[in-house]
Amino acid sequence: MIQFNKPILKSKLPHIGTTIFTVMSKLANEYNALNLSQGFPNFETSPELIGLVTKYMQKGFNQYAPMAGSPELREAIVKKVKNLYNVDYNSESEITITSGATEALYAAIAAVVRPGNEVIVFEPAYDSYVPAIELNGGIPVYITLQTPFFKIDWQEVKSKISARTKLIIINTPHNPATTVYSANDLGQLADCVKDTDIFLIGDEVYEHIIFDGNRHHSLFTNSLLKERSFVIGSFGKTFHVTGWKVGYCLAPKELTVEFQKIHQYLNFCTITPVQLAFAEYLNKPEYYTNVPEFYQMKRNIFLESIKSSRFTFVPSQGSYFQNLSFANITDENDFDLAVRLTKEIGVASIPLSVFYHKKNDYKTLRFCFAKDDETLKRAGERLSKL
C-alpha cells in the first residue's frame, strides 16, 4: 500500500483556543444556569423593527446591497452623527456598513498594520483585537489598566509610543472595564499622537449605553483625532439584536478607501433588508436616545439585587456589563470561581482575567445585565447566598 505524507497545518494563532464566551455559554446551557456571561439580551426585540425587516423582505429587497452599504442607511448614520454631535461625515465616501463590529475592527486593523508595526492595546481588552493584530504581522504593546477604576495613565502611553507605533485602539464605553473616557482623555490622546503618523481605532459599540448623566465622547468629536480615526459602531448593541450582526465604520475618505479594500474581500456586503429597516428605524431618534435610561434601570436592578451580598463593585459607567469583586469572599482564581458559580448556584459570568494577556487575576467577574428584570433579580438572589 502506497503511503502519502499528509500536510501539517501550522497554526497562525497557536496560543488561542475556543473563546471564553463559547465556553461559559455552553456551561450555562449544560447546568441550566442564568447566563449573565455572554453579552446578549434575553428580552424581545422591537416588533416595529422586526416589522420593518419583514416589509423590506416582502418588497423584494433580498439581493446584494452595495459594497459600502445601502445609501439610505449611510445617510441615516450621517444625520444621526450630525444631530447628536454636530460632526459631519460624507455618506458617499466616509461610511461603510459591515457585518458586525468585529468585521469592522478586523478591516480597520488590516488596513493599517504591517509586519513589525506596534499597536498599543489597553487591557483588559476585548478579545478580537490582538488576534487581528497578530494575523497582520503586528506586535501588541500592552498597557494594563487595574481594577477597580481602570484609568489611563497618559504618561505611560507616551512612554510606550515608539517609532514603530502605528495604531492605538480606544474602547469607550469600555468592555469589560465598563468605564467611559472623558473629553480630557481625548485631549491627552491628541497630545500623544499630534506629531506622529499614528492611526486610531475607536471601538464605540456601546455609544448609547452610558449612565449617570455621563456623555459619550467619540474620537470624531476631537478634530485632530477625527482625521486619523476609524470609529466603529454597532446596531446590535443599541437595538438589542446582536444576532443580526450589523455594524459600521466612520472614517475620513482616504482611510475609508483602504478600509473598503479589505471589507470587500471579507464579506463584500451586509444583509440588505436589515440595512433598510435600520435606516427607517433611525428616523425616530427616541429609539436610541432612550437607551441609556433603559439600561441604567437594568444596572440598578442588578446592583439592588446583590446589595446584601459580599461582592464589592464600582457601578458600571457604560456598556451593559457590571464587574463584581469577590476578593472578600474567596481566594479562588476567577476562572475556577466562574465555573463553580455556574455549576453550583446557576449563574454564569466571565472571569476578567481572560481579557489580560498574562491572565491577571484581580478577583473580579463580569456579569451582563442585558436581561429581563426577573432574570436579574433571580441572579442577585443566588449570588447573595455565596
C-alpha positions in Angstrom: 0.0 0.0 0.0 1.4 3.4 -1.0 1.9 5.8 1.8 1.4 9.5 1.3 2.6 12.3 3.6 -0.2 14.4 5.0 0.4 18.1 5.1 0.6 19.6 8.6 -1.2 22.9 9.1 0.8 25.2 11.3 -1.5 27.4 13.3 -1.2 31.2 12.8 -2.7 31.6 16.3 -1.2 28.7 18.2 -1.9 30.2 21.7 -5.6 30.8 21.0 -8.3 28.3 21.7 -12.1 28.4 22.0 -13.3 31.8 23.3 -14.4 32.1 26.9 -17.8 33.3 25.7 -18.4 29.9 24.0 -17.1 28.0 27.0 -19.2 29.8 29.6 -22.4 29.8 27.5 -22.0 26.1 26.8 -21.5 25.5 30.5 -24.6 27.6 31.3 -26.7 25.5 29.0 -25.4 22.3 30.4 -26.3 23.3 34.0 -29.4 25.3 33.1 -27.8 28.4 34.7 -28.8 32.0 34.3 -26.5 33.2 31.5 -25.0 36.5 32.5 -21.8 35.7 30.8 -22.1 36.3 27.0 -23.2 39.8 26.2 -26.6 39.3 24.6 -30.1 40.4 25.7 -32.7 37.8 26.6 -35.7 40.1 26.1 -37.8 40.8 23.0 -36.7 42.9 20.0 -38.9 45.8 18.9 -41.9 44.5 17.0 -41.7 47.6 14.8 -38.1 46.9 13.9 -39.0 43.3 13.0 -41.9 44.5 11.0 -39.7 46.8 9.0 -37.3 43.9 8.1 -40.3 41.9 7.0 -41.6 44.8 5.0 -38.4 45.1 3.0 -38.1 41.4 2.5 -41.7 41.3 1.2 -41.0 44.3 -1.1 -38.2 42.3 -2.7 -35.1 43.8 -1.2 -33.4 40.4 -0.9 -30.3 40.7 -3.2 -26.9 42.1 -2.6 -26.6 45.6 -1.1 -23.9 47.9 -2.4 -20.5 47.0 -1.1 -20.3 50.1 1.1 -23.8 49.7 2.4 -27.2 50.9 1.4 -27.3 54.6 0.7 -30.3 55.0 2.9 -28.6 53.6 6.0 -25.3 55.5 5.4 -27.3 58.8 5.1 -29.2 57.9 8.3 -26.0 57.4 10.1 -24.6 60.8 8.9 -27.8 62.5 10.1 -27.6 60.8 13.5 -24.0 61.9 14.0 -24.8 65.4 13.0 -27.8 65.6 15.3 -26.0 64.1 18.3 -22.5 65.5 18.0 -22.6 68.3 15.3 -19.9 66.4 13.4 -20.0 66.0 9.6 -19.3 62.9 7.5 -19.9 62.3 3.8 -22.3 59.4 3.3 -20.9 58.5 -0.1 -17.2 58.3 0.8 -16.8 58.1 4.6 -19.3 55.4 5.8 -19.1 51.6 5.5 -21.7 49.2 6.7 -20.2 45.9 8.0 -21.4 42.5 9.1 -20.9 43.3 12.8 -18.4 45.5 14.6 -15.9 42.6 14.8 -15.6 42.6 11.0 -15.1 46.4 11.1 -12.4 46.1 13.7 -10.6 43.5 11.6 -10.8 45.5 8.4 -9.5 48.7 10.2 -6.6 46.8 11.8 -5.8 45.1 8.5 -5.9 48.4 6.6 -3.3 50.0 8.9 -1.0 47.3 10.4 2.1 46.0 8.5 4.6 43.4 9.7 6.6 44.8 12.6 4.2 47.6 13.4 3.4 48.1 17.1 -0.2 48.6 18.2 -1.0 50.0 21.7 -3.7 47.9 23.4 -5.3 48.8 26.7 -6.1 45.8 28.8 -8.4 44.3 29.9 -9.1 44.2 26.1 -11.9 42.8 24.0 -10.7 39.5 22.7 -10.7 40.2 18.9 -8.1 42.9 19.0 -4.9 41.0 19.5 -5.6 38.1 17.1 -6.4 40.6 14.3 -3.1 42.5 15.1 -1.1 39.3 15.1 -2.7 37.9 11.9 -1.5 41.1 10.1 2.0 40.8 11.4 1.7 43.5 14.1 3.0 43.5 17.6 0.7 44.3 20.5 2.1 46.6 23.1 0.1 46.3 26.3 -0.9 49.0 28.8 -2.5 47.4 31.8 -5.4 49.2 33.5 -6.0 48.0 37.0 -9.2 47.4 38.9 -11.4 48.9 40.1 -11.2 52.3 38.2 -9.3 51.4 35.0 -7.9 54.9 34.4 -5.4 55.5 31.6 -2.0 56.8 32.7 -1.3 59.1 29.7 2.4 59.4 30.7 2.7 55.7 30.4 1.1 55.9 27.0 3.7 58.4 25.9 6.5 56.2 27.2 5.2 53.2 25.2 5.0 55.1 21.9 8.0 54.4 19.6 9.0 54.9 16.0 7.3 51.5 15.3 3.9 52.5 16.8 1.3 52.6 14.0 -2.0 52.2 15.8 -3.8 52.8 19.2 -7.1 51.2 20.0 -9.5 53.1 22.2 -12.7 51.4 23.6 -15.3 53.7 25.1 -17.6 52.9 26.8 -15.3 50.1 27.7 -15.9 46.4 27.6 -15.1 44.8 30.0 -13.9 47.7 32.2 -17.3 49.5 32.0 -15.6 52.9 32.1 -16.2 55.9 30.0 -13.5 58.2 28.7 -13.8 61.9 29.1 -13.1 64.9 26.8 -9.9 65.4 28.8 -8.8 61.8 27.9 -9.3 62.7 24.3 -7.2 65.8 24.7 -4.5 63.7 26.3 -4.7 61.2 23.5 -4.4 64.1 20.9 -1.3 65.4 22.7 0.2 61.9 22.4 -0.3 61.5 18.7 -0.3 65.0 17.3 3.3 64.9 15.9 3.2 61.3 14.8 1.8 59.2 12.0 -0.2 57.0 14.4 -3.7 56.0 13.4 -6.6 55.3 15.9 -9.5 52.9 16.2 -12.4 54.0 18.3 -14.4 50.9 19.3 -17.6 52.7 20.4 -20.2 50.0 20.0 -21.7 50.9 23.5 -22.1 54.5 22.5 -25.7 54.8 23.7 -25.3 52.6 26.8 -23.9 55.2 29.2 -25.1 56.2 32.7 -25.4 58.7 35.5 -25.5 61.8 33.2 -22.2 60.9 31.5 -21.8 61.8 27.9 -20.2 59.8 25.2 -17.0 61.5 23.8 -16.3 59.9 20.4 -12.9 60.2 18.8 -14.5 62.1 16.0 -15.5 65.0 18.4 -11.9 66.0 18.5 -10.8 67.4 15.1 -7.2 66.2 15.4 -8.3 62.7 16.3 -11.1 62.5 13.7 -8.7 62.9 10.8 -6.8 59.7 11.8 -9.6 57.6 13.3 -11.7 54.6 12.3 -14.8 55.0 14.5 -16.8 51.8 14.8 -20.4 51.3 15.9 -23.0 48.6 16.3 -26.7 48.4 15.8 -26.9 45.1 17.5 -25.8 46.6 20.9 -28.1 49.6 20.6 -31.3 47.9 19.4 -30.9 44.5 21.2 -30.4 42.5 18.0 -26.8 41.1 18.4 -27.7 38.1 16.2 -28.3 40.4 13.2 -24.6 41.4 13.1 -24.8 44.8 11.6 -22.0 47.4 12.4 -20.5 50.3 10.7 -17.3 52.3 10.3 -16.9 56.1 10.0 -13.5 57.3 8.7 -12.1 60.1 6.5 -12.2 59.4 2.8 -8.6 58.3 2.4 -8.9 55.9 5.3 -12.3 54.6 4.1 -10.8 53.8 0.7 -8.3 51.4 2.3 -10.8 50.0 4.8 -13.2 49.1 1.9 -10.4 47.3 0.0 -10.3 44.9 3.0 -14.1 44.8 3.6 -15.0 43.9 0.1 -13.0 40.6 0.4 -14.0 39.8 3.9 -17.8 40.0 3.3 -18.5 42.3 0.4 -21.9 43.4 1.7 -24.2 43.1 4.7 -27.8 41.8 4.7 -30.0 44.2 2.6 -33.5 44.2 4.2 -32.0 44.7 7.7 -30.0 47.7 6.5 -33.1 49.3 5.1 -35.0 48.6 8.2 -32.4 50.3 10.4 -32.4 53.3 8.0 -36.1 53.8 8.5 -36.0 53.0 12.3 -33.3 55.7 12.8 -35.8 58.3 11.7 -37.1 58.2 15.3 -34.2 59.4 17.5 -36.0 58.4 20.7 -35.3 54.8 19.8 -31.6 55.4 20.6 -31.8 58.4 22.9 -33.9 56.4 25.4 -31.4 53.6 25.5 -29.3 55.0 28.4 -32.2 55.3 30.7 -33.4 51.8 29.8 -30.1 50.1 30.6 -29.4 52.3 33.7 -32.6 50.8 35.1 -31.3 47.3 34.3 -28.0 48.1 36.0 -29.7 49.4 39.1 -32.0 46.4 39.4 -29.0 44.1 39.3 -27.0 46.1 41.8 -30.0 46.3 44.1 -30.4 42.6 43.9 -26.8 42.0 45.2 -26.9 44.6 47.9 -26.9 42.0 50.6 -24.1 40.0 49.0 -20.4 40.1 49.9 -19.4 41.3 46.4 -18.0 44.8 46.1 -18.2 47.0 43.0 -17.9 50.3 41.3 -21.2 50.9 39.4 -20.8 50.5 35.7 -20.4 53.8 33.8 -21.2 52.3 30.4 -21.8 49.1 28.4 -24.3 46.5 29.6 -21.8 44.8 32.0 -21.1 45.1 35.7 -17.9 43.9 37.3 -18.1 42.4 40.8 -15.0 41.9 43.0 -15.0 38.7 45.1 -11.8 39.5 47.0 -13.7 39.5 50.3 -15.2 36.1 49.6 -12.7 33.6 48.4 -9.1 33.2 47.3 -10.1 31.1 44.3 -8.9 32.2 40.9 -11.6 33.9 38.9 -11.9 31.2 36.2 -12.4 28.5 38.8 -15.0 30.6 40.6 -16.9 31.4 37.4 -17.1 27.7 36.7 -18.2 26.9 40.2 -20.9 29.5 40.3 -22.3 28.3 37.1 -22.4 24.7 38.3 -23.4 25.2 42.0 -25.6 28.3 42.1 -26.7 28.5 38.5 -25.3 31.9 37.5 -22.8 32.2 34.6 -20.3 35.0 34.4 -17.0 35.8 32.6 -13.7 35.9 34.6 -11.9 39.2 34.0 -8.5 37.5 33.7 -9.3 36.3 30.2 -9.1 39.9 28.9 -5.4 40.2 30.0 -2.5 38.7 28.0 -0.9 37.4 31.2 -4.2 36.4 32.7 -4.0 38.8 35.6 -6.4 37.7 38.3 -7.9 40.7 40.1 -10.6 38.6 41.8 -13.3 40.1 39.5 -16.1 38.6 37.5 -18.0 40.3 34.7 -21.8 40.0 34.6 -24.1 41.0 31.7 -27.3 42.9 32.9 -28.9 43.0 29.4 -31.5 40.6 30.8 -35.2 40.8 31.8 -35.9 42.0 35.3 -36.8 38.6 36.7 -33.6 37.1 35.5 -31.5 39.9 37.1 -33.4 39.5 40.4 -33.1 35.7 40.5 -29.3 36.0 39.7 -28.9 38.5 42.5 -30.7 36.2 45.0 -28.4 33.4 44.1 -25.2 35.4 44.2 -26.2 36.9 47.6 -26.1 33.3 49.0 -22.4 32.9 48.3 
